[in-house]
Structure formats: structure tokens, C-alpha cells
Amino acid sequence: MTEPRDDATRRHVLCARPEGLKRMAYREWGQAHSAPDPALPPVLCVHGLSRNSHDFDRLGATLAEAGGRHVLAPDVLGRGDSDWLADPSGYQVPAYVGDMMALIARAGTDHVDWVGTSMGGLIAMVIAASPLSPIRRLVLNDVGPFVPKAALARIAESATAPDPTFASLADAEAHYRQIHADFGPMTDADWDAFTHHSTVRRAEDGGWRRHQDPAIGDPMKGVEPADMDLWALWDLIRCPVLVLRGARSDLLLAETAAEMTRRGPPCTVHEVPDVGHAPMFTTAALNRIVADFLAG
């Protein structure tokens, strides 16, 4: 396997938590503007529960190079290059909201566009529902205001499972190709980058482990799964929304996506064929759809 190319600039911002200040790493494409154009604000790209900023490698480069956008993609605390928490109860959406507001402040603007996958979309919905929301346009990647308990139970089982260890990168790639098949058709090069660059890290014993705190799923332990209903929150959002839905998704049901177009904010749904939860930004076609929506 070869080391994938990484054109992003790496930085960090300090987030205030009850246990003290924590460094949240983020990756950046494009240039910050001294006088931001309100029609082209910075773009925040926020990943899902067990992922990190590398999920936006291609989208970030596309938005910066083709659209002239300033793009910031954080490793949410506990993932990637960010600090881990001593108290895993802090690995929850309400706490992440404060972390993201720190990053928005770092961007030096009152308005941002947002691309959020799964958990990253839930964080965005909480912020977007506020009367003081800084979100101008919002892309929700395979998440919405209703999530059935069966999907939440599946995610909780995965997030709380023992941290796997792999003897080699090839073993890790074979494992993730199997358990993440619903991410959709990806090339061998895509899977190479996915595994080598964003999913595993070298462990002290010489093997490979997931590039995240094994405790990120602890808040889910012992919690009886139930449907998540955030329709009241959805109805408060006012910014335009693009929803990307994997055609095979068990988390964002087709009927939920349809209802999102009938109530709440102005909403358009794009269904991605041959994908479950959640579509990856590995194709030029999907990235162009996102770029065109954010360009307004």
C-alpha cells in the first residue's frame, strides 16, 4: 500500500470541556479571506460517529479548487488526531455543539455552510434550529429528524464492540471492506486510502487499531434503543437543506426523507444508488452536486 496524498493543512483549536481544554484537530483547504464573501462563507465538513476528517479529502479539495471555498473538517474529539476525553460521557452531540462553535469562531465568520454525515448532521440540526444559527446552507448526508431504533441498535453494537487489532494493513482493509460494504462502490485505491489514511493507526504492539478512542461508544452502553424523533427540531430550521440518502439506508428511511420535503425548511433530496449508510464523497458526480448546492 502507498501513502495517499493529503493536500490539506493541519491545525487545531482548543475546546473547553469540564475536564479542561482539549485540542480538536482540523484539516483545512483553500484560503481564509480577510473580508469573507457572505455568498461564499467557509464550509464545515463534519464526519460520522466512528469516522474522521479524511472522509472529506476529495470534497474539501473540490470545494477549494473548483469553488474557491475555505473548507474546514474537524476530527471530532476522540477521533483522528484530536485529544481523547478522560470522561467518555462527553462523547455526545450536545457537547460537540460547543466544540463546533469554537471552530466556527476560529473561521472568523458569522456564517458557514455545513456538510454533515450522520452524527455530523445531527450536530448541525441542533445548531441550525437556533434563532441565532450561523448555518447558511446545510447538507445532511444520510441522516434526518427520525432514526429507527433498529438502526440505532446496530450502530450502538458496532460502537461498543471491543477495539479490533490487525496484524497488517491488508487484514484491516479486508475487515473494513466487509463491515462497511454499505458505503457503496469504491475502487481499490479508495479502500486503500480509507484504511491506510483514515481508519487505523499503528499500535504500540506493532499491529494496527482503529484511529479513535475505544470509549466513544460508552454513552450508548446499557441504553435501551428507542426511535429518535427530532421532528420538532427539524421544524425550527430555516436554512435551505440538501439531503443525500443512500438508497439502501436503514438509518434515513425513504419515508422520512419524503416527509422532510413536506415540512420544515426548504429541502431537496438526492438519492445515491447502490449505497446504504452512508454515502462516501469519493465520486466527482456526488461532490459536484454538493458544490452546486452550496454555491446557491
N, C-alpha and C positions, 0 to 999 in steps of 0.2 A: 504494500500500500504506500502511496506517496502522500506527502503532506499537502492538503488542499490549500489553495490560495486564499488569503484573507486580506482584503483591501481596506478594512475598517480601522479607524483609530480607536485605541482602547483608553478609557478614562474611568473614573469612579466619582461617586457623590456620597456624602455622608448622610445617613438616615438616622433619625432619633428614635430609639426604642427604649422601653423601660429598663433594659439591662445595659444601656449605654449606646454610644454611637457605633453604627455598623457601616462598613463600606459596601455600597452597591455598585458593582462594575457595570459599565455600559459600553457599547460599541457605537461608533458614530461614522456616518457617511456624509459627504458634502460639507459645505461651509456654513457656519452661523453668520447671519447678517447683522450688521450694526443697527440697521433700520429694517426690521422684518416686514415683508410684504404681507398685509393681512389676508390677501388672497392665496398666499403660499406659505402658511405657517410651518414650523417644524413638524415632523411626523414622529410619533412614538409608536414603536412596534413592540408589543408585549406578548410573551410566549405563554404556553400552557403549563399545567401543574408540574410535570416532570421533564420539561424541556429547558432551553436557554436561548440566548440571543442569536446563536448561529442559525436558528430556523429562518432568519430573515436575511441571510447572506445575499441571496440573489435579489430579493425585493428591495433591500436597502440600496444596493448598487444601482438597480434600475431607477429608483426614485431620485437618486442623487445625480446620476449621469444623464438620464433622459428627461427628467422633470425639474432639475435644478433645485431639488429639495434638500433640506438639512434633516437627516434621519438619525434618531437615537433609539437603540434597542438595548434594554437592560437585561442583565442576568438577575432575576428576582432573587432576593436574599435566600440563601440555601442552595443556590444553583450556580453552575459555571464558576466564574472567577470571583463571585461575591462572597462575603462573610456568611458563616453559619450562625444560627442563633443557639444560645445556651438553653433557652426555654422554647421548645418546639410549639408551644401553644400560640406563639407569634406568627406561625405559618398559616395565616388566614387572610381572606380578602379584605376585611376592614383595616387591618394593619398595613396591607400592601397599598391601600389608597394613599396613606400618608407618605409612603416611600415614593410613589409616583409623583405626588405633588412636589416633593423635593427635587425630582428630576426635571419637572416642568419649570420650576423656578430656576434651575441651572440653565435651562434652554434660553432664559431671558425673554420670555414672551408671555402675553396674556391668553394666547390662543394656540391650540395644537390640533392637528389631525391625528387620529388614533387607529392603529390596526391591532386587534386583539384576538389571539387564538384561545378558545376555551376559557381557562382561568383569566387570561389577559383581557378577554371580552367582558367577563363578569366584573372585573375591576373597573373597566371603562363604563359599564352601565351604572354602577354606583356613582361615579363622578358625573356622568352625563345627566343624571336625574336631578342634580343640584341646580337651583336657580342661578348659581354663580359658576356653572360649568365652563371650563376653558376649552371644551372639545367642540370644534367647528364641524368636522365631518368624521364619521365613525364607520369602520369596517369591522364587523363581527364574524370571525372565522369559526363556523360550526358551533355556535352557542347562541342561546336565546333566553327569554324570561321563564321558560319552563323546561326542566330536565327531569325525565322519569327516573324513579328510584332504581330501576334495573340498571340503567347506565351509571348512576352514582355508585351502586354497589360494585359494579365491575371496576370502576376507577379506584375505589377505596381498596379493593382486594389487591390491585396492582401496586398502589402507592404504599401499602403497609406490608407487602411481601418482603422477606429477607433480601438484603442487598446482594445481587448476584456477583460472582467473581469469575473472570475468564482468564484462561491461560494465555490466550493470544488475541490479537485484534480480529483475526479470521473467525475465531469462535464467537467473539462478541457480535460481529456482523451477522453471522448465521442466526444467532439468537434474535437479534432485533429485526432482521428481515421477516422472521416468523411472527413475532408478537406485535409488530407494527405494520403488518401487511395492509391494514385498512388505511394507512397513509396514502395509498394509491400507487399507481405505476411509477416506479423510479428506476433510473438507469443504474448500472453497476457503479459508475462514478458517483452518482447521488448517494448510494448506500455507503460507499467508501467514505465520502465526506461526512455523512450523517454519523457514522460510527466513530471514525478516527478523530474528527474535528469537534464534535459537539456532544457525544453521548457518553464516552468513557474517558477515564483518566488513569494514569499509571499509579498502582497501589504500592505501599511500602514493601510488600512481599514480592514485588516484581510482576504481579498479574495486573488485571485491568478491572476497574469498578466504575459504576455509574458516576458521572460528574455532578454529584449533588449530595446534599446531606441525607443520609438514610432516614432521618426523622421527619422529613417534610410531610409524610402522611400520618404522623402521630395524632393530629387533631381529629382524624377520622376513626381512630381505634375505639371500639366499643360503642359507636354511634349507630343506632338503628337506621338503615337507609329509608328515606322518605322522598316523595316527589319534591322538587324545588320549584316553588311558584313565586316568580318575581314580576308578575304582570302589573301590579300596582306601580312598581319602579319603572317598568317599560313605558307606561302611560305618561310619565313625567318628562321623558326625554323629548327634546325639541329639535335636535340637530339631524340632518339627513343621515340615513344609515344604509350601508350595503351589507347584506348578509350573504356569506359564502356557506353553502351547505353541501357536505358530502352526500352523494345520492344514497349511500348505504348507511348513513349515520344513525346510531342508536341514541345519540345524545340530543341532537337537534332533529326532532321528528318533522316529517313533511307537513303535518297539520299545524305544528307550532309555527313553522316558517310562514305558512299561508296566513295564519292569524296575525302574525307580526306586520303583514302588509295591510291589514284591515283596521288596525288600531295603533295608537301611539304615534311615534314620529314618522315622517316620510321615509318609506322603507322599500328597497328593491332587493329581490332575492336572486342570486345566481347559483344554480345547482351544478356541482362538479361531478361528472360521471365517473363510475368505477372507483369511488373513494368512499371510505367510511369516516370515522372521526380520527384525525381532522385533515383536511387538505393541506399539503405542503406547498410552499411557494418555490417550486423547482422548475416551473414552466414559464416561458416568456408570455404565453397567452394569458395565464391567470394573473401574472404580475402586471400585464398591460391593463387588464380590467380594473385592478385596484388603482393603478396610477391614473387612469382616465377618471375614475370616480373622485379621487382626491383632488384632481385638477378642477373639478367642478364643471 
